[in-house]
Amino acid sequence: MIIVLKPQASEKDANEILDKIASLGLKPLYMPGIERTVLGALGDERILSQLHLDAYPMVDEIKPVLSPYKLVSRELQSHDSIVSIGGVKVGGGAFTVIAGPCSVESQTQLFGISEMLNTQNITLLRGGAFKPRTSPYSFQGLGVEGLTLLKAAREKYDLGIVSEIIDPNDAELMHDYIDCYQIGARNMQNFRLLEAVGKHPDKAVLLKRGMSATIEELLLAAEYIINAGNPNVILCERGIRTFETATRNTLDLNAVALLKEKTHLPVLVDPSHGTGVKSLINPLSRAAVAVGADGIIVETHLNPKEALSDGHQALTGDDFATLMADIKPFVTAAGKTL
């Protein structure tokens, strides 16, 4: 439920209503605006109907939130959210590029990629310390050793760190090593994991769409995180599984445009997993800019032939430099900044 207050309503008037909402066990939301203050009440619809807020003289309008996802909906917040990853803004007119290897393999590998990112003025490094793999015989990541290397790269090269979490019990462990929890496609509906990262509002969360998930399911997964207390959620379209086998996945750019209509959260695109074809990453990155994405996340490796995971879709340093040069005019045309 959305409660719009009259222009002359004071903070005291708002607090009186918020206290009423909270006293009935509902979740109160306070959203002051330039012209009007808007309040929200979330919870059991049977209790919502008993609030009788129209009796308050400073209440101008009461509207139901029709979307099943309340907190991420533009019904509740019309303006775009801006999320910070280690001080780097995602959304709000910026086009953010996150790059790095699929897996952290060694200090030499990670520092080499970090140096390359510095030369391109990229300030966000991705790298997996814990890797969920389809085969139990594939490289599973370095674990804590990988986190230690990521933290060292952050300090040496002044980078924000994005790394995947696969176990709710690792949220505390990873907290001091990273700036953004990444939740991968396989865990999009791991609800205990969503709630665990939701309890750390000082960190961003990059939530990837499940490979067979609908857009509504993605938004409801984001709702879990925000409802647990962390509003700093970034969505990521990373391709879905379809009948097509020519590419690893089908990058659903429809979803990006639709998400920008449905939610105020920033939306990134992962053309590396979305295509699984190295030569397609550049054109699909440009398409992501054109369709309204707030950024991309791409895999890079200085020696893809030796990569322990996903080397076939990793960009070399030269490939990445070409990508950055090629997307720049598209970003400018979209009215955004790199």
Phi and psi in degrees as GROMACS dihedral restraints (atoms count N, CA, C in turn):
[ dihedral_restraints ]
;  ai    aj    ak    al  type     phi  dphi    fc
    3     4     5     6     1  -109.3    20    10
    4     5     6     7     1   129.7    20    10
    6     7     8     9     1  -115.8    20    10
    7     8     9    10     1   114.2    20    10
    9    10    11    12     1   -96.0    20    10
   10    11    12    13     1   124.0    20    10
   12    13    14    15     1   -90.2    20    10
   13    14    15    16     1   157.8    20    10
   15    16    17    18     1   -69.0    20    10
   16    17    18    19     1   154.4    20    10
   18    19    20    21     1   -55.6    20    10
   19    20    21    22     1   -32.3    20    10
   21    22    23    24     1   -85.4    20    10
   22    23    24    25     1     2.4    20    10
   24    25    26    27     1   -66.2    20    10
   25    26    27    28     1   139.3    20    10
   27    28    29    30     1   -95.8    20    10
   28    29    30    31     1   171.5    20    10
   30    31    32    33     1   -63.9    20    10
   31    32    33    34     1   -32.9    20    10
   33    34    35    36     1   -62.5    20    10
   34    35    36    37     1   -42.1    20    10
   36    37    38    39     1   -61.3    20    10
   37    38    39    40     1   -43.0    20    10
   39    40    41    42     1   -63.5    20    10
   40    41    42    43     1   -44.4    20    10
   42    43    44    45     1   -63.3    20    10
   43    44    45    46     1   -34.9    20    10
   45    46    47    48     1   -61.5    20    10
   46    47    48    49     1   -42.4    20    10
   48    49    50    51     1   -72.0    20    10
   49    50    51    52     1   -40.1    20    10
   51    52    53    54     1   -61.7    20    10
   52    53    54    55     1   -38.5    20    10
   54    55    56    57     1   -64.3    20    10
   55    56    57    58     1   -38.9    20    10
   57    58    59    60     1   -62.5    20    10
   58    59    60    61     1   -43.8    20    10
   60    61    62    63     1   -62.9    20    10
   61    62    63    64     1   -45.8    20    10
   63    64    65    66     1   -67.2    20    10
   64    65    66    67     1   -33.5    20    10
   66    67    68    69     1   -64.9    20    10
   67    68    69    70     1   -21.7    20    10
   69    70    71    72     1   -96.9    20    10
   70    71    72    73     1    10.4    20    10
   72    73    74    75     1    81.5    20    10
   73    74    75    76     1    14.0    20    10
   75    76    77    78     1   -92.7    20    10
   76    77    78    79     1   165.4    20    10
   78    79    80    81     1   -92.7    20    10
   79    80    81    82     1   111.9    20    10
   81    82    83    84     1   -85.9    20    10
   82    83    84    85     1   145.8    20    10
   84    85    86    87     1  -128.9    20    10
   85    86    87    88     1   134.3    20    10
   87    88    89    90     1  -115.8    20    10
   88    89    90    91     1   117.9    20    10
   90    91    92    93     1  -131.0    20    10
   91    92    93    94     1    78.7    20    10
   93    94    95    96     1   -68.3    20    10
   94    95    96    97     1   138.0    20    10
   96    97    98    99     1  -120.1    20    10
   97    98    99   100     1   179.6    20    10
   99   100   101   102     1   -69.9    20    10
  100   101   102   103     1   -42.1    20    10
  102   103   104   105     1  -101.1    20    10
  103   104   105   106     1   -35.2    20    10
  105   106   107   108     1  -137.4    20    10
  106   107   108   109     1   154.0    20    10
  108   109   110   111     1  -101.0    20    10
  109   110   111   112     1   132.1    20    10
  111   112   113   114     1  -116.0    20    10
  112   113   114   115     1   134.9    20    10
  114   115   116   117     1  -113.5    20    10
  115   116   117   118     1   158.3    20    10
  117   118   119   120     1  -130.9    20    10
  118   119   120   121     1   150.8    20    10
  120   121   122   123     1  -135.3    20    10
  121   122   123   124     1   119.0    20    10
  123   124   125   126     1  -119.3    20    10
  124   125   126   127     1   140.6    20    10
  126   127   128   129     1   150.9    20    10
  127   128   129   130     1  -158.3    20    10
  129   130   131   132     1   -57.1    20    10
  130   131   132   133     1   121.8    20    10
  132   133   134   135     1   -63.9    20    10
  133   134   135   136     1   -27.3    20    10
  135   136   137   138     1   -66.7    20    10
  136   137   138   139     1   -36.0    20    10
  138   139   140   141     1   -75.7    20    10
  139   140   141   142     1   -37.4    20    10
  141   142   143   144     1   -55.5    20    10
  142   143   144   145     1   -38.0    20    10
  144   145   146   147     1   -70.2    20    10
  145   146   147   148     1   -14.8    20    10
  147   148   149   150     1   -95.7    20    10
  148   149   150   151     1     2.9    20    10
  150   151   152   153     1   -70.9    20    10
  151   152   153   154     1   -35.2    20    10
  153   154   155   156     1    52.8    20    10
  154   155   156   157     1    45.6    20    10
  156   157   158   159     1   -71.7    20    10
  157   158   159   160     1   -16.4    20    10
  159   160   161   162     1   -65.7    20    10
  160   161   162   163     1   -10.9    20    10
  162   163   164   165     1   -80.3    20    10
  163   164   165   166     1   -13.0    20    10
  165   166   167   168     1   -79.0    20    10
  166   167   168   169     1   127.7    20    10
  168   169   170   171     1   -63.0    20    10
  169   170   171   172     1   -24.2    20    10
  171   172   173   174     1   -90.7    20    10
  172   173   174   175     1     1.1    20    10
  174   175   176   177     1   -85.1    20    10
  175   176   177   178     1   123.4    20    10
  177   178   179   180     1   -94.9    20    10
  178   179   180   181     1   -38.8    20    10
  180   181   182   183     1  -155.8    20    10
  181   182   183   184     1   142.5    20    10
  183   184   185   186     1  -124.5    20    10
  184   185   186   187     1   127.1    20    10
  186   187   188   189     1  -130.9    20    10
  187   188   189   190     1   140.0    20    10
  189   190   191   192     1   -75.3    20    10
  190   191   192   193     1   149.2    20    10
  192   193   194   195     1   -91.5    20    10
  193   194   195   196     1   109.5    20    10
  195   196   197   198     1   -79.4    20    10
  196   197   198   199     1   -27.0    20    10
  198   199   200   201     1   -66.1    20    10
  199   200   201   202     1   142.4    20    10
  201   202   203   204     1   -66.8    20    10
  202   203   204   205     1   -25.9    20    10
  204   205   206   207     1   -97.3    20    10
  205   206   207   208     1   111.8    20    10
  207   208   209   210     1   -87.7    20    10
  208   209   210   211     1   -53.8    20    10
  210   211   212   213     1   -71.4    20    10
  211   212   213   214     1   -26.0    20    10
  213   214   215   216     1   -94.8    20    10
  214   215   216   217     1    -4.2    20    10
  216   217   218   219     1   -79.0    20    10
  217   218   219   220     1   148.4    20    10
  219   220   221   222     1   -72.6    20    10
  220   221   222   223     1   -12.9    20    10
  222   223   224   225     1   -62.2    20    10
  223   224   225   226     1   -36.3    20    10
  225   226   227   228     1   -87.9    20    10
  226   227   228   229     1   -35.0    20    10
  228   229   230   231     1  -138.0    20    10
  229   230   231   232     1   113.8    20    10
  231   232   233   234     1   -82.2    20    10
  232   233   234   235     1   -29.0    20    10
  234   235   236   237     1   -86.7    20    10
  235   236   237   238     1   156.2    20    10
  237   238   239   240     1   -68.3    20    10
  238   239   240   241     1   140.8    20    10
  240   241   242   243     1   -84.0    20    10
  241   242   243   244     1   147.0    20    10
  243   244   245   246     1  -117.5    20    10
  244   245   246   247     1   125.7    20    10
  246   247   248   249     1  -112.1    20    10
  247   248   249   250     1   137.7    20    10
  249   250   251   252     1  -101.4    20    10
  250   251   252   253     1   130.7    20    10
  252   253   254   255     1  -111.9    20    10
  253   254   255   256     1   102.6    20    10
  255   256   257   258     1    56.0    20    10
  256   257   258   259     1    34.7    20    10
  258   259   260   261     1    92.8    20    10
  259   260   261   262     1    -7.9    20    10
  261   262   263   264     1   -93.2    20    10
  262   263   264   265     1   123.7    20    10
  264   265   266   267     1   -80.4    20    10
  265   266   267   268     1   134.4    20    10
  267   268   269   270     1  -116.5    20    10
  268   269   270   271     1   122.7    20    10
  270   271   272   273     1    97.7    20    10
  271   272   273   274     1   176.7    20    10
  273   274   275   276     1    69.7    20    10
  274   275   276   277     1    34.2    20    10
  276   277   278   279     1    98.1    20    10
  277   278   279   280     1    -7.3    20    10
  279   280   281   282     1   -92.5    20    10
  280   281   282   283     1   147.1    20    10
  282   283   284   285     1  -111.3    20    10
  283   284   285   286     1   108.7    20    10
  285   286   287   288     1   -94.3    20    10
  286   287   288   289     1   136.0    20    10
  288   289   290   291     1  -116.3    20    10
  289   290   291   292     1   123.3    20    10
  291   292   293   294     1  -112.5    20    10
  292   293   294   295     1   130.8    20    10
  294   295   296   297     1  -144.4    20    10
  295   296   297   298     1   158.2    20    10
  297   298   299   300     1   153.7    20    10
  298   299   300   301     1  -178.9    20    10
  300   301   302   303     1   -77.6    20    10
  301   302   303   304     1   159.1    20    10
  303   304   305   306     1   -60.9    20    10
  304   305   306   307     1   -48.8    20    10
  306   307   308   309     1  -124.7    20    10
  307   308   309   310     1   144.2    20    10
  309   310   311   312     1   -76.2    20    10
  310   311   312   313     1   124.2    20    10
  312   313   314   315     1  -113.5    20    10
  313   314   315   316     1   -37.8    20    10
  315   316   317   318     1  -165.1    20    10
  316   317   318   319     1   166.5    20    10
  318   319   320   321     1   -65.1    20    10
  319   320   321   322     1   -40.8    20    10
  321   322   323   324     1   -59.5    20    10
  322   323   324   325     1   -45.6    20    10
  324   325   326   327     1   -62.8    20    10
  325   326   327   328     1   -48.9    20    10
  327   328   329   330     1   -70.6    20    10
  328   329   330   331     1   -40.3    20    10
  330   331   332   333     1   -69.0    20    10
  331   332   333   334     1   -35.8    20    10
  333   334   335   336     1   -62.2    20    10
  334   335   336   337     1   -44.3    20    10
  336   337   338   339     1   -67.0    20    10
  337   338   339   340     1   -38.3    20    10
  339   340   341   342     1   -62.6    20    10
  340   341   342   343     1   -41.8    20    10
  342   343   344   345     1   -61.1    20    10
  343   344   345   346     1   -41.8    20    10
  345   346   347   348     1   -62.8    20    10
  346   347   348   349     1   -41.0    20    10
  348   349   350   351     1   -64.9    20    10
  349   350   351   352     1   -38.7    20    10
  351   352   353   354     1   -59.2    20    10
  352   353   354   355     1   -39.1    20    10
  354   355   356   357     1   -67.1    20    10
  355   356   357   358     1   -22.2    20    10
  357   358   359   360     1   -99.9    20    10
  358   359   360   361     1     7.9    20    10
  360   361   362   363     1    60.1    20    10
  361   362   363   364     1    30.7    20    10
  363   364   365   366     1   -92.1    20    10
  364   365   366   367     1   131.8    20    10
  366   367   368   369     1  -115.7    20    10
  367   368   369   370     1     5.5    20    10
  369   370   371   372     1  -123.3    20    10
  370   371   372   373     1   122.0    20    10
  372   373   374   375     1  -108.4    20    10
  373   374   375   376     1   128.7    20    10
  375   376   377   378     1  -103.9    20    10
  376   377   378   379     1   148.5    20    10
  378   379   380   381     1  -175.4    20    10
  379   380   381   382     1   134.4    20    10
  381   382   383   384     1   -93.0    20    10
  382   383   384   385     1   123.6    20    10
  384   385   386   387     1   -93.5    20    10
  385   386   387   388     1   -32.7    20    10
  387   388   389   390     1  -115.4    20    10
  388   389   390   391     1   123.2    20    10
  390   391   392   393     1  -119.7    20    10
  391   392   393   394     1   116.7    20    10
  393   394   395   396     1   -79.2    20    10
  394   395   396   397     1   119.4    20    10
  396   397   398   399     1  -119.7    20    10
  397   398   399   400     1   146.4    20    10
  399   400   401   402     1   -61.3    20    10
  400   401   402   403     1   -40.9    20    10
  402   403   404   405     1   -99.3    20    10
  403   404   405   406     1   135.0    20    10
  405   406   407   408     1   -68.6    20    10
  406   407   408   409     1   -11.1    20    10
  408   409   410   411     1   -94.6    20    10
  409   410   411   412     1    -4.2    20    10
  411   412   413   414     1   -82.0    20    10
  412   413   414   415     1   161.4    20    10
  414   415   416   417     1   -58.6    20    10
  415   416   417   418     1   127.0    20    10
  417   418   419   420     1  -101.9    20    10
  418   419   420   421     1     4.4    20    10
  420   421   422   423     1    98.3    20    10
  421   422   423   424     1   163.7    20    10
  423   424   425   426     1   -88.2    20    10
  424   425   426   427     1    -7.1    20    10
  426   427   428   429     1    68.4    20    10
  427   428   429   430     1  -134.1    20    10
  429   430   431   432     1   -60.5    20    10
  430   431   432   433     1   -35.6    20    10
  432   433   434   435     1   -60.1    20    10
  433   434   435   436     1   -38.7    20    10
  435   436   437   438     1   -66.0    20    10
  436   437   438   439     1   -40.5    20    10
  438   439   440   441     1   -62.1    20    10
  439   440   441   442     1   -40.2    20    10
  441   442   443   444     1   -62.0    20    10
  442   443   444   445     1   -40.1    20    10
  444   445   446   447     1   -67.4    20    10
  445   446   447   448     1   -38.6    20    10
  447   448   449   450     1   -63.4    20    10
  448   449   450   451     1   -42.0    20    10
  450   451   452   453     1   -64.5    20    10
  451   452   453   454     1   -38.9    20    10
  453   454   455   456     1   -65.1    20    10
  454   455   456   457     1   -39.2    20    10
  456   457   458   459     1   -66.2    20    10
  457   458   459   460     1   -37.6    20    10
  459   460   461   462     1   -59.6    20    10
  460   461   462   463     1   -45.4    20    10
  462   463   464   465     1   -73.5    20    10
  463   464   465   466     1   -38.2    20    10
  465   466   467   468     1   -75.3    20    10
  466   467   468   469     1   -37.4    20    10
  468   469   470   471     1  -113.2    20    10
  469   470   471   472     1     6.8    20    10
  471   472   473   474     1    55.4    20    10
  472   473   474   475     1    55.8    20    10
  474   475   476   477     1  -116.3    20    10
  475   476   477   478     1   145.9    20    10
  477   478   479   480     1   -81.0    20    10
  478   479   480   481     1   143.9    20    10
  480   481   482   483     1  -112.1    20    10
  481   482   483   484     1   129.2    20    10
  483   484   485   486     1  -117.3    20    10
  484   485   486   487     1   123.3    20    10
  486   487   488   489     1  -145.4    20    10
  487   488   489   490     1   147.0    20    10
  489   490   491   492     1   -78.2    20    10
  490   491   492   493     1   138.7    20    10
  492   493   494   495     1  -111.3    20    10
  493   494   495   496     1   136.5    20    10
  495   496   497   498     1  -122.9    20    10
  496   497   498   499     1    -7.7    20    10
  498   499   500   501     1  -133.6    20    10
  499   500   501   502     1   128.3    20    10
  501   502   503   504     1   -54.6    20    10
  502   503   504   505     1   -32.2    20    10
  504   505   506   507     1   -71.1    20    10
  505   506   507   508     1   -10.2    20    10
  507   508   509   510     1   -90.6    20    10
  508   509   510   511     1    -3.5    20    10
  510   511   512   513     1   -60.0    20    10
  511   512   513   514     1   -44.3    20    10
  513   514   515   516     1   -68.6    20    10
  514   515   516   517     1   -42.7    20    10
  516   517   518   519     1   -59.3    20    10
  517   518   519   520     1   -43.5    20    10
  519   520   521   522     1   -80.2    20    10
  520   521   522   523     1   -17.2    20    10
  522   523   524   525     1   -49.7    20    10
  523   524   525   526     1   -47.7    20    10
  525   526   527   528     1   -83.2    20    10
  526   527   528   529     1    -7.3    20    10
  528   529   530   531     1   -96.5    20    10
  529   530   531   532     1   -21.8    20    10
  531   532   533   534     1  -128.4    20    10
  532   533   534   535     1   166.4    20    10
  534   535   536   537     1  -110.8    20    10
  535   536   537   538     1   -15.9    20    10
  537   538   539   540     1  -149.3    20    10
  538   539   540   541     1   123.7    20    10
  540   541   542   543     1   -76.8    20    10
  541   542   543   544     1   129.9    20    10
  543   544   545   546     1  -102.7    20    10
  544   545   546   547     1   128.3    20    10
  546   547   548   549     1  -108.3    20    10
  547   548   549   550     1   118.5    20    10
  549   550   551   552     1   -79.5    20    10
  550   551   552   553     1   173.4    20    10
  552   553   554   555     1   -58.1    20    10
  553   554   555   556     1   -39.2    20    10
  555   556   557   558     1   -66.9    20    10
  556   557   558   559     1   -23.0    20    10
  558   559   560   561     1  -108.6    20    10
  559   560   561   562     1    12.2    20    10
  561   562   563   564     1   -58.0    20    10
  562   563   564   565     1   -30.9    20    10
  564   565   566   567     1  -112.4    20    10
  565   566   567   568     1    28.0    20    10
  567   568   569   570     1   -84.2    20    10
  568   569   570   571     1    91.0    20    10
  570   571   572   573     1   -67.0    20    10
  571   572   573   574     1   -31.1    20    10
  573   574   575   576     1   -67.7    20    10
  574   575   576   577     1   -35.0    20    10
  576   577   578   579     1   -68.5    20    10
  577   578   579   580     1   -42.1    20    10
  579   580   581   582     1   -60.2    20    10
  580   581   582   583     1   -42.9    20    10
  582   583   584   585     1   -69.2    20    10
  583   584   585   586     1   -33.9    20    10
  585   586   587   588     1   -64.9    20    10
  586   587   588   589     1   -45.0    20    10
  588   589   590   591     1   -74.1    20    10
  589   590   591   592     1   -22.0    20    10
  591   592   593   594     1   -67.1    20    10
  592   593   594   595     1   -18.5    20    10
  594   595   596   597     1   -88.2    20    10
  595   596   597   598     1     7.1    20    10
  597   598   599   600     1  -124.9    20    10
  598   599   600   601     1    74.3    20    10
  600   601   602   603     1   -68.8    20    10
  601   602   603   604     1    -7.8    20    10
  603   604   605   606     1   -84.5    20    10
  604   605   606   607     1    -0.6    20    10
  606   607   608   609     1  -119.8    20    10
  607   608   609   610     1   146.8    20    10
  609   610   611   612     1   -79.9    20    10
  610   611   612   613     1   161.0    20    10
  612   613   614   615     1  -129.8    20    10
  613   614   615   616     1   122.9    20    10
  615   616   617   618     1   -98.7    20    10
  616   617   618   619     1   110.3    20    10
  618   619   620   621     1  -104.4    20    10
  619   620   621   622     1   113.8    20    10
  621   622   623   624     1   -88.1    20    10
  622   623   624   625     1   146.0    20    10
  624   625   626   627     1   -70.9    20    10
  625   626   627   628     1   135.9    20    10
  627   628   629   630     1   -62.0    20    10
  628   629   630   631     1   151.7    20    10
  630   631   632   633     1   -67.9    20    10
  631   632   633   634     1   -17.9    20    10
  633   634   635   636     1  -126.1    20    10
  634   635   636   637     1    18.3    20    10
  636   637   638   639     1   -85.0    20    10
  637   638   639   640     1   143.4    20    10
  639   640   641   642     1   -78.1    20    10
  640   641   642   643     1   166.2    20    10
  642   643   644   645     1   -63.1    20    10
  643   644   645   646     1   -39.5    20    10
  645   646   647   648     1   -63.2    20    10
  646   647   648   649     1   -39.0    20    10
  648   649   650   651     1   -65.8    20    10
  649   650   651   652     1   -36.7    20    10
  651   652   653   654     1   -62.8    20    10
  652   653   654   655     1   -44.8    20    10
  654   655   656   657     1   -66.5    20    10
  655   656   657   658     1   -36.3    20    10
  657   658   659   660     1   -69.3    20    10
  658   659   660   661     1   -31.9    20    10
  660   661   662   663     1   -65.3    20    10
  661   662   663   664     1   -41.7    20    10
  663   664   665   666     1   -63.0    20    10
  664   665   666   667     1   -35.9    20    10
  666   667   668   669     1   -60.4    20    10
  667   668   669   670     1   -37.4    20    10
  669   670   671   672     1   -57.3    20    10
  670   671   672   673     1   -45.0    20    10
  672   673   674   675     1   -66.6    20    10
  673   674   675   676     1   -46.6    20    10
  675   676   677   678     1   -68.5    20    10
  676   677   678   679     1   -38.9    20    10
  678   679   680   681     1   -63.0    20    10
  679   680   681   682     1   -26.6    20    10
  681   682   683   684     1   -81.4    20    10
  682   683   684   685     1    -8.2    20    10
  684   685   686   687     1   124.3    20    10
  685   686   687   688     1    -3.3    20    10
  687   688   689   690     1  -113.5    20    10
  688   689   690   691     1   107.6    20    10
  690   691   692   693     1   -83.5    20    10
  691   692   693   694     1    -2.4    20    10
  693   694   695   696     1   -90.6    20    10
  694   695   696   697     1    64.1    20    10
  696   697   698   699     1  -106.3    20    10
  697   698   699   700     1   134.4    20    10
  699   700   701   702     1  -118.8    20    10
  700   701   702   703     1   128.9    20    10
  702   703   704   705     1   -89.2    20    10
  703   704   705   706     1   154.6    20    10
  705   706   707   708     1  -141.3    20    10
  706   707   708   709     1   119.7    20    10
  708   709   710   711     1   -85.2    20    10
  709   710   711   712     1   119.9    20    10
  711   712   713   714     1  -125.9    20    10
  712   713   714   715     1    17.5    20    10
  714   715   716   717     1    93.7    20    10
  715   716   717   718     1   144.6    20    10
  717   718   719   720     1  -120.1    20    10
  718   719   720   721     1   162.2    20    10
  720   721   722   723     1   -85.0    20    10
  721   722   723   724     1   125.7    20    10
  723   724   725   726     1  -131.5    20    10
  724   725   726   727     1  -170.9    20    10
  726   727   728   729     1   -72.5    20    10
  727   728   729   730     1   -14.8    20    10
  729   730   731   732     1   -73.4    20    10
  730   731   732   733     1   132.0    20    10
  732   733   734   735     1  -116.1    20    10
  733   734   735   736     1    -1.3    20    10
  735   736   737   738     1   -69.8    20    10
  736   737   738   739     1   -25.6    20    10
  738   739   740   741     1  -122.5    20    10
  739   740   741   742     1   160.6    20    10
  741   742   743   744     1   -60.2    20    10
  742   743   744   745     1   -45.8    20    10
  744   745   746   747     1  -137.8    20    10
  745   746   747   748     1   176.6    20    10
  747   748   749   750     1  -107.5    20    10
  748   749   750   751     1   111.8    20    10
  750   751   752   753     1   -71.1    20    10
  751   752   753   754     1   115.0    20    10
  753   754   755   756     1   -92.4    20    10
  754   755   756   757     1    85.8    20    10
  756   757   758   759     1   -74.3    20    10
  757   758   759   760     1   -18.3    20    10
  759   760   761   762     1   -53.3    20    10
  760   761   762   763     1   -42.5    20    10
  762   763   764   765     1   -61.6    20    10
  763   764   765   766     1   -36.0    20    10
  765   766   767   768     1   -63.4    20    10
  766   767   768   769     1   -50.0    20    10
  768   769   770   771     1   -62.2    20    10
  769   770   771   772     1   -39.6    20    10
  771   772   773   774     1   -70.1    20    10
  772   773   774   775     1   -40.7    20    10
  774   775   776   777     1   -60.4    20    10
  775   776   777   778     1   -38.7    20    10
  777   778   779   780     1   -63.8    20    10
  778   779   780   781     1   -25.4    20    10
  780   781   782   783     1   -80.7    20    10
  781   782   783   784     1   -36.2    20    10
  783   784   785   786     1   -86.1    20    10
  784   785   786   787     1   -29.3    20    10
  786   787   788   789     1  -134.0    20    10
  787   788   789   790     1   154.7    20    10
  789   790   791   792     1   -88.7    20    10
  790   791   792   793     1    -4.1    20    10
  792   793   794   795     1   -74.1    20    10
  793   794   795   796     1   148.2    20    10
  795   796   797   798     1   -63.7    20    10
  796   797   798   799     1   150.1    20    10
  798   799   800   801     1  -127.5    20    10
  799   800   801   802     1   122.8    20    10
  801   802   803   804     1  -105.9    20    10
  802   803   804   805     1   164.8    20    10
  804   805   806   807     1  -124.4    20    10
  805   806   807   808     1   137.5    20    10
  807   808   809   810     1  -110.7    20    10
  808   809   810   811     1    90.8    20    10
  810   811   812   813     1   -74.8    20    10
  811   812   813   814     1   -15.1    20    10
  813   814   815   816     1   -68.4    20    10
  814   815   816   817     1   -53.5    20    10
  816   817   818   819     1   -77.0    20    10
  817   818   819   820     1   -28.2    20    10
  819   820   821   822     1   -64.8    20    10
  820   821   822   823     1   -27.7    20    10
  822   823   824   825     1  -117.2    20    10
  823   824   825   826     1   -39.5    20    10
  825   826   827   828     1    69.9    20    10
  826   827   828   829     1     9.4    20    10
  828   829   830   831     1  -123.0    20    10
  829   830   831   832     1   116.2    20    10
  831   832   833   834     1   -55.1    20    10
  832   833   834   835     1   -42.0    20    10
  834   835   836   837     1   -68.6    20    10
  835   836   837   838     1   -17.0    20    10
  837   838   839   840     1   -91.4    20    10
  838   839   840   841     1   -10.2    20    10
  840   841   842   843     1   -64.5    20    10
  841   842   843   844     1   -42.6    20    10
  843   844   845   846     1   -63.2    20    10
  844   845   846   847     1   -54.7    20    10
  846   847   848   849     1   -63.9    20    10
  847   848   849   850     1   -35.3    20    10
  849   850   851   852     1   -72.9    20    10
  850   851   852   853     1   -25.8    20    10
  852   853   854   855     1   -67.7    20    10
  853   854   855   856     1   -41.7    20    10
  855   856   857   858     1   -64.6    20    10
  856   857   858   859     1   -38.6    20    10
  858   859   860   861     1   -63.9    20    10
  859   860   861   862     1   -36.7    20    10
  861   862   863   864     1   -62.2    20    10
  862   863   864   865     1   -40.4    20    10
  864   865   866   867     1   -61.0    20    10
  865   866   867   868     1   -47.5    20    10
  867   868   869   870     1   -63.9    20    10
  868   869   870   871     1   -31.8    20    10
  870   871   872   873     1   -86.7    20    10
  871   872   873   874     1    -2.7    20    10
  873   874   875   876     1   106.6    20    10
  874   875   876   877     1    10.6    20    10
  876   877   878   879     1   -64.8    20    10
  877   878   879   880     1   155.7    20    10
  879   880   881   882     1   -92.7    20    10
  880   881   882   883     1     0.4    20    10
  882   883   884   885     1   163.1    20    10
  883   884   885   886     1  -178.2    20    10
  885   886   887   888     1  -135.0    20    10
  886   887   888   889     1   157.5    20    10
  888   889   890   891     1  -126.8    20    10
  889   890   891   892     1   122.2    20    10
  891   892   893   894     1  -129.7    20    10
  892   893   894   895     1   153.1    20    10
  894   895   896   897     1   -91.8    20    10
  895   896   897   898     1   133.7    20    10
  897   898   899   900     1  -131.8    20    10
  898   899   900   901     1   149.2    20    10
  900   901   902   903     1  -156.4    20    10
  901   902   903   904     1   133.8    20    10
  903   904   905   906     1   -74.3    20    10
  904   905   906   907     1   -18.4    20    10
  906   907   908   909     1  -142.4    20    10
  907   908   909   910     1    74.4    20    10
  909   910   911   912     1   -55.5    20    10
  910   911   912   913     1   -28.6    20    10
  912   913   914   915     1   -63.3    20    10
  913   914   915   916     1   -25.6    20    10
  915   916   917   918     1  -101.8    20    10
  916   917   918   919     1     2.8    20    10
  918   919   920   921     1   -63.2    20    10
  919   920   921   922     1   142.4    20    10
  921   922   923   924     1   -82.7    20    10
  922   923   924   925     1   -13.0    20    10
  924   925   926   927     1  -156.0    20    10
  925   926   927   928     1   139.8    20    10
  927   928   929   930     1    54.8    20    10
  928   929   930   931     1    32.8    20    10
  930   931   932   933     1   -62.5    20    10
  931   932   933   934     1   -29.4    20    10
  933   934   935   936     1   -63.9    20    10
  934   935   936   937     1   -22.3    20    10
  936   937   938   939     1  -112.7    20    10
  937   938   939   940     1    12.1    20    10
  939   940   941   942     1   -91.0    20    10
  940   941   942   943     1   138.6    20    10
  942   943   944   945     1   -85.1    20    10
  943   944   945   946     1   140.1    20    10
  945   946   947   948     1   -77.5    20    10
  946   947   948   949     1   175.7    20    10
  948   949   950   951     1   -59.6    20    10
  949   950   951   952     1   -41.9    20    10
  951   952   953   954     1   -66.3    20    10
  952   953   954   955     1   -41.7    20    10
  954   955   956   957     1   -59.0    20    10
  955   956   957   958     1   -42.9    20    10
  957   958   959   960     1   -67.7    20    10
  958   959   960   961     1   -38.1    20    10
  960   961   962   963     1   -63.0    20    10
  961   962   963   964     1   -39.7    20    10
  963   964   965   966     1   -64.3    20    10
  964   965   966   967     1   -42.9    20    10
  966   967   968   969     1   -58.2    20    10
  967   968   969   970     1   -47.4    20    10
  969   970   971   972     1   -62.1    20    10
  970   971   972   973     1   -40.1    20    10
  972   973   974   975     1   -67.4    20    10
  973   974   975   976     1   -36.8    20    10
  975   976   977   978     1   -74.6    20    10
  976   977   978   979     1   -32.7    20    10
  978   979   980   981     1   -83.7    20    10
  979   980   981   982     1   -18.0    20    10
  981   982   983   984     1   -55.3    20    10
  982   983   984   985     1   -49.9    20    10
  984   985   986   987     1   -64.3    20    10
  985   986   987   988     1   -29.1    20    10
  987   988   989   990     1   -70.0    20    10
  988   989   990   991     1   -40.1    20    10
  990   991   992   993     1   -64.0    20    10
  991   992   993   994     1   -42.5    20    10
  993   994   995   996     1   -62.9    20    10
  994   995   996   997     1   -43.9    20    10
  996   997   998   999     1   -63.1    20    10
  997   998   999  1000     1   -29.9    20    10
  999  1000  1001  1002     1   -80.3    20    10
 1000  1001  1002  1003     1    -1.8    20    10
 1002  1003  1004  1005     1    77.8    20    10
 1003  1004  1005  1006     1    21.9    20    10
 1005  1006  1007  1008     1  -116.2    20    10
 1006  1007  1008  1009     1   172.7    20    10
 1008  1009  1010  1011     1  -123.6    20    10
 1009  1010  1011  1012     1   142.8    20    10
